[in-house]
Amino acid sequence: MLPSCDRLWRVTAWVLAGLVTFFLMLPLLVVVLFSFSERSYFTFPPTGFSFKWYAAAWDSGLFLVPAIRSLVLAVLATLLGALLALPAALGVRRMQPGILRGAVEFACLSPLIVPALIIGIALLYSLTRLRLVDTFAGLLAAHLLLVFPFMFRALLTSALALRPSLLEASEVLGASPATTFRRVVLPGLVPGLVAGGIFSVIVSLDQFTVSLFVTQSEQIVLPVALYKYLFDVNDPVAAAVSTMLVVFGLLAAVVIDRLGWLRHLAGSST
């Protein structure tokens, strides 16, 4: 009796998980099907199969430059975020638990709790006074503000996991502070750097609201370019671009999983 009940619960759990997954993936499936449609409007079931919307997206020349700009912006924001978050995380680690440490952590993580709309309005006001609206520097500063908390949180987790005995052993053996940082501290922070970097790149590439506020026409990124295209034209070209982004994300996830970077790095920190 019990084995049959156990199998029933397992089957029920798998069915429910499958239904939830299908429900979550349904909008994505609609976009993918729409991108291969022969018609300029969505029909179900699809009446044909065509790559013409992908060719139209390439021929339009509206998305390549914003896509490259988005990628460069994500990489630079992530690198700068790591340079700023690294000393901040190590500094917080050295602080005694208490009100001051909690206040510093809260300040570093505060962009996570402020709505993107509010951040966008504040940045628009600030960058306008500095004459940095619709400039790459202003856009980079906005994305850096958004990715910094993710990098800081990941690095702080790795920093708190560092064993004091390793640092003390390095000092006892005569290593200089620079050598201790390079040979002991930095390898222990690599998992946080990798995890924070992945999250930062994703957040930057996907950022729309803040980017819309701080750009006009010269420095638009890919999400803003898609929005402006959909505002003027309603055809499957935007669906084709979105599908390519999904494929890119899936390929990146497969590469990371196959190479075992995160598992290897997580294991090296213990």
Secondary structure by P-SEA (a helix, b strand, c coil): caaaaaaaaaaaaaaaaaaaaaaaaaaaaaaaaaaaccccccccccccccaaaaaaaaaacccaaaaaaaaaaaaaaaaaaaaaaaaaaaaaaaccccaaaaaaaaaaaccccccaaaaaaaaaaaaaaacccccaaaaaaaaaaaaaaaaaaaaaaaaaaccaaaaaaaaaacccaaaaaaccccccaaaaaaaaaaaaaaaaaaccaaaaaacccccccaaaaaaaaaaccccaaaaaaaaaaaaaaaaaaaaaaaaaaaaaaaaaac
